[in-house]
């Protein structure tokens, strides 16, 4: 067997393996996507119920920012912004008279 034949076979096998691995990485199963979306919706619902008033927002701010405690779960950005804005307003570091943009009503905006 010549070196050219070995190189071609190795390249072909390697390329096929690369394409197979890439396909596995880039194509998620529908069940996995559905599960992730369901978990995100549950998290958003849970956070909406608990972070619906200033008292809870400030409690979360104190826990995460003032005392520098870690959260057990990731906090979606839209909730993190709400928490930080309320804490800054209370602490006087938010510019006077300025309002934060409204929270998106898009249900897919996690």
SVG drawing of the C-alpha trace seen along z (x, -y; Angstrom):
<svg xmlns="http://www.w3.org/2000/svg" viewBox="-46 -64 50 66">
<polyline fill="none" stroke="black" stroke-width="0.4" points="0.0,0.0 1.4,-3.4 1.7,-6.4 -0.8,-8.3 -3.5,-5.7 -3.0,-5.6 -3.1,-9.4 -6.3,-9.5 -8.0,-6.8 -6.9,-8.5 -8.1,-11.9 -11.4,-10.5 -12.0,-8.6 -10.9,-11.7 -13.1,-14.0 -16.1,-11.7 -15.6,-11.5 -15.3,-15.3 -18.6,-15.8 -20.3,-13.2 -19.1,-14.9 -20.0,-18.3 -23.5,-17.2 -23.9,-15.8 -22.8,-19.1 -24.8,-21.4 -28.1,-19.5 -30.0,-19.3 -32.8,-16.8 -36.3,-18.3 -36.9,-16.8 -33.8,-18.5 -34.9,-21.9 -38.5,-21.4 -37.1,-20.5 -34.9,-23.6 -37.7,-25.9 -40.0,-24.3 -37.4,-24.9 -36.8,-28.5 -40.6,-29.2 -40.9,-27.6 -37.9,-29.7 -39.4,-32.9 -42.8,-32.1 -41.2,-31.4 -39.1,-34.6 -42.0,-36.7 -44.0,-35.5 -41.2,-36.2 -39.7,-39.4 -43.0,-41.2 -42.5,-43.8 -39.7,-46.1 -39.3,-44.3 -38.3,-41.0 -36.1,-42.8 -34.2,-44.6 -33.9,-41.4 -32.3,-39.7 -30.1,-42.7 -28.8,-42.6 -28.2,-38.9 -26.3,-38.9 -24.7,-42.3 -24.3,-43.7 -23.4,-40.4 -21.9,-38.9 -23.6,-35.6 -23.9,-33.3 -27.2,-32.2 -28.1,-28.5 -29.4,-29.0 -28.5,-31.3 -30.5,-34.5 -31.8,-35.5 -30.5,-38.9 -33.9,-40.6 -34.4,-39.7 -30.8,-40.7 -31.4,-44.1 -34.6,-44.6 -32.8,-43.6 -29.8,-45.9 -31.9,-48.9 -34.0,-48.7 -30.9,-48.3 -29.2,-51.3 -32.3,-53.4 -32.5,-52.6 -28.7,-53.2 -28.9,-56.5 -26.5,-55.4 -29.2,-55.5 -29.4,-58.8 -32.3,-60.9 -35.3,-61.1 -34.1,-58.4 -36.2,-55.3 -35.0,-51.9 -36.5,-50.6 -39.6,-48.5 -39.2,-44.7 -39.9,-42.9 -43.3,-41.3 -42.0,-38.7 -42.5,-35.3 -39.4,-34.0 -37.2,-36.6 -35.5,-34.5"/>
</svg>
